[in-house]
Amino acid sequence: MNKVVMITGASKGLGKALTYYFANEGCDLAICARGEEHLLQVKNDIEAMGNNILAVVADASIPKDVERFVAMTEAHFGKIDVLINNASILGPSPMPFLIDYPEEDFMEVMRVNSIGPFIVSRRVLPGMLLRNQGSIINVTSESRKYRICWMGSIWCFKVCFRRINGNMGR
């Protein structure tokens, strides 16, 4: 039986590249993204390769979207072997200093980049624990290592999620 890999933020960039990589490895795929056009393009490409793929338009930071995505994946494949939390946003551009960061933007980036992966992981983890197997991969960045004044918001989000990730794995 093939491994089932679930990837959030899979319609562009690294998420798209990961989708193609795991398709080439013969995995079954469940992918989501907020935008339908690019998501369907990836889905069609992967189906043309002969892989089984489920593509769902969903925001990985909204609990009801996550619930629907995970339920559809479990119904379609029966399990989730690997979760890759890749969905993220950068926020305002150019990125303001932390002191100048608009509160609404800060909260939105925190919701997507830190709270979203927690919500998805928390929903997927029970099935993995029940089967006593599974992996959760959280995409972060090296920005958490450096305190660059204009990267303050990104640093906050990545450090926050790294701490959530460390505690969830214990």
Buried (B, 14 or more C-beta within 10 A) or exposed (E): EBBBBBBBBBBBEBBBEBBBEBBEEEBBBBBBBBEEEBBBBBBEBBEEEEBBBBBBBBBBBBBEBBEBBBEBBBEBBEBBBBBBBBBBBEBBEEBBEBEEBEEEBBEBBBBBBBBBBBBBBEBBBEBBEEEEEBEBEBBBBEBBEEEEEEBBBBBBBBBBBBEBBEEBEE
